[in-house]
Amino acid sequence: MPDAVMPSKGTARISWRTDLMLALLATLVAFAVNASVGFPELTNAHGDNDSLLRLVEVRDLLAGQGWFDLYQYRMGLEGGFVMHWSRLVDAPIAAIILAASALTGDMALAENVAQVLWPALLFCLAVFFIIRGARSFAGKSAVLPAAVVGAAALHFIGIFSPGALDHHNVQLMLTMASLSLLLEAPARGPAALFSGVCAALMLAVGMETAPYVATLGACVAILFAFDGDGERRVSRDFGLGFAGVSALVFVATVPVSAWGQAQCDAFSAVQFVVAILAGTGLAAIASIDAAGRMRRLVSLGILALALGTVVLVLFPQCLAAPYANLDLRLIELWLDHIDEAQSLFELVVHDPASVMARYVTPAVALVLMALRLGGGGWRRQDSLVGALLVMAFVVSAWQVRGSTFSVALAVIPLSAWIASWRQRAEASPSRSVALRMAAVWLVSVNAVWTGAAAAASVVFEADKTVAHDGGADMGCLSQASFAALDHLPGTTVLAISNLGSPILAYSGHRVFAGPYHRNIAGNLLALDAFLGSAVDARAIAETHHVGLVALCRGSTESTLLAAKAPQGFLAGLMRGSVPDWLEPVTQISGGSVELYRVRLDR
C-alpha cells in the first residue's frame, strides 16, 4: 500500500475542497439514480419499520409532544411505551420539514423533501469522510478509488436510500468521521477534539455503536501509551471532546427526573458516567503523565480497571446480553426471524448467497491489513483502520447488521490496494498489469458481490427468493395498501408486528404490536390474540377496545404465526374462516391489507 504524506496547510485546503467536490458529485449521481426511478421508497418503505416509526416520532414532536417525552402513545398497550431512540436524530429531520413546509406551504411535500434530503446529506458526509480517511491512509492516489468504491458501497447497502430516516446512517457517518479525523489528527490541531465529539454523538444516537466507540478510545489510549510525545495532544483532545459532548448530550436529552436511572439500551446515567470517567481520565493522564512508557501503561491500566469496576458495581445489568430480558416467545417468533439480527453462521446455513454481498470485501480488506502487518512498516494509520475493521467484522459475524459498518470501513484499505496497482500500471504499463488492476477494482467494489449474490439466489434458491421477496408481502407494506384504513375513524387495530409502523405512519390509528424490544406487553398481547382461539381473540378485542383487525396473507410473519398455531385465530382468518364478530371492510385479495371491523354486538 502507498503511504500517505502529511500535506502543508495550503495543500490541505485544496485537498479538502477536492474531496468535498468528489463527495458532492457522488451524491448527485446517487440522487439522479434514485430520481430516475421516481423515489419509490417514499410510497413503499419495503419493510423499513424503523424509518416509518421515526417519521411518526418526528410528526409527534412537531405536533407538540415534549422533547423529553419519548413515549410512543399509539403503539403497545393503552398508554404506549417509551422508545429508546434519541431526539438528536429527530431534531434535524424536524428542522428540514419545518423549513420546507414554510417554503412550500405543503406539509406532505415537506416530509418528502426531508425523506430525500436527510439521507442524501448523510450520504455526502459519509463519502467525504471515507475519502478523507483514504487520503490520510494512502495518499492522494487513493482518493479516486475511495470516492468510487465508497459511494457504490454506501449506495447499495441501502441505509442511505430516500426515506431512510433510521439512525443507522447517522451512526455510520459519525463512525467514518471520527476515524478520518483521528487519522489526520497529528497534522491538524482540532481534528482529535472533533473526533471525540463524533464518538460521543455515536454513542448518544444508539448503543449499537458502543463497540466502535470503545475501539476508537482504546486505540487512542494505546497509541499514547507507546508514543507519549507524538500522541499526547491527540489523546488529551479526544478525551476532552468525548467527555464534554457526552455531558452536553446527557443534559440536553435526559430529563432531570431520569438522571439517576440506568438504561442499558439508550444514553442515560450509565453511558454518561462511563464517558465522563473515560474521557476526563484519558485527558488528565495525557496532560499530566507523558514521561515514561511504563508510567503511561500503568496509569491507563488503572483507568481501565476503574471503568470496569464502575460498570461491574454500579451497572451490572448492562453486562448481560442485549435481549436477555426478552420473553422467550418473542425471541422464537420475532427476534430469531429478523434478517439483520442473524449471525454469519446462520447466513452460511440458510442464505449462503447473501454472505458474498456482506462479507467478501471486508474479508479481503482484512487480508490486506494482515499482509501489511506481516510485511512490516506498520503505522498508526494501520492500527486505527485495522482495529476498527476487525471490530466491525466481529460485530457483523454476531449480527449481520454490523456488515454495513465493515463494508464501509473496508473501502479505506481497498482504495489503498487499488491505488498501489494504479501506480504500478503507470510505472510499468502492460496488458498484464492493466488486467490485474481491473481485477482489483472489481474485487473491491461491493456492488459486484451484491450482484453475484443476487444471481446466486436466483439460480440456487429460486423458491426461497419467491417466498421472501414476493409481491404479496411487499404489497402489504406500500402506502396504497393502507388507503382504506386511513379513511376509517380512529381506533385500535389488531395486526402483526410488521404492520405496526406502517399503520401508524399511513393512518391515525393505534396498534398493539411493533418490532421493538421495549414493546414487550403489546407484542405479547398481539401474539395471544393471533395464536389463541377466535374466542380468545374476541375477549382481547373487547377488553382492549379493538375496532379493526388487519390481515396480510402474503406476509412471512403471518405464515409463521399460522404455522405455529394451525387452529388459532390468525390461521383461521388466513383460511377464510371469519368469525361472526368480524365483518370485512375491504375486498379479500391476498395481496394487500385486508380489514375486518369488530362487531361485538353479534
Phi, psi and omega in degrees: 000139176291148179269147178280150176243129181294122184279162172285172182298317180295316178295324180297319179296319179295317181295323178300315179294318179299314181296321178294319179296320177296319178296318178296319179297316178299322179294319178296321178296314179298319178298317180297320179297316179292321180292327182296335178256006172082025180047059184298336181296341181288339179245354176209105184284357177053043176084009178280077183299322184295320180293322178293317181289328175298319178298319177298317180297319178294318177301317179298320179297315179293333180278357175117359177295141187298150179301319181271355181271101183259017176293140167256097190287341183262011177226145180094195176291173180306128183102344176078196179212162183274125175282159181257010182278164183259140175293345180298334176272325179297321189300308181293326178295315178298321180296319178297317180297316179298316180295316181292322179291327177294326180280324186257336184073013184231110184292321179297317177295320179298321177296319178296320177300314180296322181291339176266315187289317185297309177297325179295320178297316179294322177300314180299315180295319180296316177297319180301313182288330173296315179298315179299319179296318179294322178296315179293330184279321189222009176089180187294337180293343179269356186293308181298312176303321180296320180296315183287305183294320181293314180297318179297318180297313182294324181294317187273346174283345167089347186279359176246015180290157174306138182090351182280089180262359178297162187275356182295326178291325176297315182297318180294318178300316180293325177297313179294325179294313182297318179294311183296324178292322176293324181298324182258007184302320181299333183261350184228120187310300187276000187299316181295322178299313180290331174296317176296323176299313180297321179297319178295318179294324175305313181292323182293324183288323181184149184285351179300333183268005180305319178298324181285322176297315179297321180295315179298314179297318180295320179297315179300316181294316182291319177299320177294322181299324184260354177214075186300315183290316184286331187249004184299307182295321179300312181296316181298311184291320178299313180298318179294317179297318181294312182290318183297313181288327175300319178295317179297317179298318181299314180292323186280337186240349181247123180294152182304324182295341182251009183298333180266001183269139179258118176242117184283338185256007180210161182294121184208201181301328180299302184294325179297310182297314181297317182294317180295315180295315182292313184292309181291326178296314179296316180297320181293316180297318180293330181279329188257318192240084179249359184262120176092121182298318182296319178297320179294317179298317180295315180298315180291327176296320177296319178298316179298319179295320178296318179298314179297321180294318179300313181295316183295321184275315186270327186227054183297334181297336182278359175271352179284168177299149186304326183246032183297329183267005182286140179300142184299327178293323179290325176296315182291317189258355179230294188300318183292351182245009175277122185304313186286351179263001180285153178268166177302320183292323176293323177294319180301323182280314190259334183212065186298333181298322183291343178299323179299318184290332190252339190235347186291306183296321174298323179295318177298317179298321177295321177297318178299319179292323178294320177296322177298317180295317181288334182273357181083176180074027180294134185240171177298324177301319179295322180297314182293308182294316182297315182296316181291323178294318178298315179299316180297321180292320177298315178299318181291332175290329178282311177222132188298339179301333179291345182293337177296325178285316182293324177296317180291317180294329180296338183301326185294305176294328177294321177296321177295322178298312178298318181300320180295323178286328175296318178295323178294320180293325179288323182284322182225074183295128176200163181296320181297314180295320180297318179294320178294321178296319177298320179295321178297318176303310184297318180296328186279338183277113184297332180298330177298316180288328175297316176297320178296321178295319179296318179296319179296322178296319180296319185284313189259342185226046184300316181295320181293322180296319179296319182295323185268332186244018183294159183295330182297315181295312180294325179298329179289346185255357181282156180298325181298330181291346182251011182298315180295321180297321183295337182268358180268151179303145184301134179201185174265132183251128173272116183209164176292165188295326182286351174263354184298306181295316176301321179297318178293322183284326187255004179205178180259013183277174174241161183223166174271310192262148174194148187283064183225132190291342177277345182270053185294311184296316180295319180293320179293323178297317178297319178297317178301320181291314185282325182273340178279185180283171177297329177293317178298317181297322179295319179298319178294318180299320181288317183293323187251016171058047177284130179255335183219151172240128179251137183230136173234100185295328184279353183289136176295331176293317177298317179297318179297313181292323178294323178290328179293323181226082184300335180259011183279176183298313181295317179299321178296316177301319182291334175277354181095010179268098184261119180296160186290347180270006174240146173227137182297138175258324180242164179292136178285115186235333182082349183244003178210183183287125176259137183243139177231130179273136179278124179238089184281356178279356182265000000 
